[in-house]
Amino acid sequence: MVEEKKKCGLYMRVSTEDQAREGFSFPEQKERLEAYCKFKGYEIVDYYEDAGVSAKTGNYRAEFERLKDGIKSKRINTIISLKLDRFTRSIYDWEELIIFLDENEAYIDCVNDDINTTTANGKMISRLLVSVSQNEIERTSERTKIGLAGAIKQGNIPHIAPLGYKHENKTLVIDYSTKDVVVRIFELYYNGYSYQKISTLFNEEKVLGKDNWRDSTIQNILQNEIYKGDFVHGKRTKSPTYYENVVEPIISKEMWEDCQVQKKKSSRNVFI
């Protein structure tokens, strides 16, 4: 039985975190993969390069999709890459890729990991390696979250200091040169001034030397928990984390809550 000719697509990926990592540049990957194919007697059909994108689940990689199209059309029957993590670090995504390869009678050959998915043993080893890689990412993520939580509780807020605060030795502290502006915004709003009325007033007075105060600026200040001493990390994510009393407050919690009630009343009045 004559062994099928290996028609290869060389897949190279460089994510933003790989840019400064020695040995992961496109020229370096290309040189090593070409040498490997020459040694094995493989035919190189095409080159695929995904730049500036990681292998995280959900990330669209145009060149990888083009490579899969080449496999479907039978132009390519072998993917050559340096390591498994060029494809993914998710065991779920890897299983999907294995199924895709089986359905299209194609396989992967990884140079550094010495992985060949033509055999059951090779597939098993690949699953183990991807599983270890995924576990490493999850553990690193856990350690990062724990470290970040500890820092936030110490007042080390990982954001640009909002009006009324400044950073001193990474800790968010009150900036007494602008604190009173924040206090005034809350007091004006509490006493019935709208976002627009406050921004117009501030522009007329050129508060802090500025004449570009916006309604949205006033709104963002009024709804920022930091001014009552609290902080919400990942506010725009599905699972934000709330930290209480992490910095010295500029206003009382009562005043902040009263302004949120005032905001709800104003919102309802718009539709009455």
N, C-alpha and C positions, 0 to 999 in steps of 0.2 A: 504493500500500500504506500503510495507516494504522499509524503507529508505536504499539507497545504502551504503554499507560499505565504510568508508573513508580509502583509501589506500594512505598513505602519503609519499611524498618525502620532507625531511627537507632540505631547501636551505639556506646556510650560505655564506656570502661574506664578506671579509675583504680587503679593498683597502689600499694602502700605507698610505693615510691620516687618515685611521681609526686605524692604528696600536697602536697609543698611546691614543686612545679615550676609556675611561673606558666603559665597558659594551658591547663592540663590538668584543671582541676576540672570536675565534671559541669555546673554552670550555664554555664561558658564553652563547653564542647563543645556543649551543647544549643543555645545561642544561635547559634553559628556554623553548625551543621548545619541548623537551621531556616531561617536566612537563605539558605543555599545551595539548599535545596529550593524555597524561594519563588522564587528567581531562576531556577531551572531549570524551574519549573512541575511539580515532583514532588508526589505525594500522600503525606503522612506517615500510615502505618497504625498504627505502634506505636513505643514507646521501649524500649531495652534497656540496662540499666546494670549492669556488673560492678564491684563495689567491693572494693578491698583484695586483688586477685589479679593476678599477673603473667601474661604470655602465654607462659610457659615450657611446653615440651612436658610433657604429663602433668597439668597443672593443670586441674581441673574448673571450668568457668565456667557457672554455671546459666543466666544470661541469654543467653549465646551459644548454648547448646543450645536454649533456648526460641526464639531467633531462627531457628535452623536448622529447627525444627519448623514455624515460620510459613512458611518457604520451601517445605518439603515439601507443606504443605497449600495452597499457591498464594495464601495471603493476601498474601505479599510476594514481589516479584521483584527487588528491588534493596536492597542493604545500603549505607547511607551512613555513613561514618566519617571522622574527621579524617586519620588516617595508617594506613599498612599495619601499623605496629608495634602498633596497637590489637588486631590479630588474632593475630599471631605474629611471631617473629623467626627461625623455623626454616624453611628452604627445603623440608624434607620435609613439615612441617605445611601449608605454603602450597600445595604441589602437591596434597595431599589436599583442601584447601578448593576449589581450582580445579576439580578433578574433580567434587566435590559440586555446585558451582554449575552446571557444564555439564550434569550429569545432571538438574538441576531447572530448567534454562532461567532461571537467575538470574545476577546479576553484582554486582560491588562498584564503588562510586564513592567514591574517597578525595579529600577536599577539598584538603588540604595537598599531597599527593603528585601531584595531578592524574593519578590513575590510573583508567582505565575498562577493565574486563575483558571488554567486549563484542567487542573486536577482538584478533587475534593479536598485533599490535604492543603493545597495552596489557598483555596477559598477559606478553609477553617483558620489558617494562620492569618490571613488578611483580616478576618473578623476579629480575631484576638488583638491584632495591632491597632485596628480602628477603635476597638473598645477601650484599650489602654489610653489611646490618644484622647478620646472623648472624656474619660475619667480624669485625665490630667487637666483638661480645660475646665471641667466642672469644679475640681478641687481648687484650682487657681482662682476661679470666679468666687468661690466661697470665701477664700482667704482675703480676696480683694474687698468683698462686701463687709467682712468682719473688720478689716482695717479701716475702711471708709466710715463705718458706723462709729467706731471708736474715735476717729478724728472729728467727726461731726459733733459728737457729744462733748468734745473738748473745745468746741467753737471754731474748728477749722472747716469752714464752709467752702466747698469746692466750686465757688462761683465768683463772678465779678462782684465786688462790694456794691450793694445797692445804695441809693442816696441816703445819707444819714449815718452810714457806716464806712469803715476803712479796714484794711488788713494791716495788722501788726504782728510780725513773726508768724504768719499764716493764720492768725486768729482774727476773727471778725470782732471789731470793737467799735464803739460809738465814735462818730466823727462830729465833734461838737461845733465845727464850723458850718455844718449843714443840717444838724439834728433838728433845729427849730423850724426849718422849712417843712420837714416831714410832719412835725407836731401840728403846724398850722394847717396843712392839707387835711389832716384828720378832723381837726376842729371845725374848719370851714364846711366840710362835707357833713359832719354831724349836725351842724346848725342850718342845713338846708341848701347849701351851695351845690350845684351840679358839677360834673366833671368839666363841662364846657365853661361854666362860669368861673371855676377856679383857674383853669388854664388861661382864659382871657385876662383875668385879673393879674396873674403872674406875668403874662406877656406885657401888659401895660406897665407893670412895676419893674419889669426886667429883673425878676428875682434871680439871684446868683449870676447876674449879668447876661441872662438868656432871654430871648424873645421868640423861642420856638417850642414853648411848652405845648403839649398836645393833650387832648382828652384821654387818649389811651395811656399816656404817661401817668396821669393822675389816677386812672383806674387801676393800673398795675401796682401802684404804690399802695392804694387802699386795700387791695386784696392779697397783699404779700404778708404771709404769716410771720416773716422775720421780724416785723416791727413790734410784735408782741412777745418776741424772744424765741419763737418756734421756727422749725425749718422742715420743709417737705422735699425729700429727695426723690427724683423721678416723677415729678408731678404730671408729666405728659405720658407716662407709661401706664400699663394696665394695673400695676401693683406698686403705687408710690409708698414710701416709708415716711411716717410722721415722727419727728423728734421734738419733744417739748423742752423748753427752758434751756436752750443750748447757747444763747447769746444774751447779753443784757438788753432788755426791751427798751424801746423808745416811747411806746405808749402802753397803757394798761390793756390787759386782755379784755376787760369790760368795754373799753372804748373801741377796740378792734371789732368785737362782736356786735356792738351797737351799730357800727358803720355797715356791717354786713346786713343787718336787719334793715337799715336805711336803704341799702342798695336793692333789696328785694321789694321794698315798698315802692321805690322809684320805678322799678321794672314793671310792676303790676299796673302802676298808674299810666304807663305808656299805652297800655291796651284797653284802658277804661274809656 
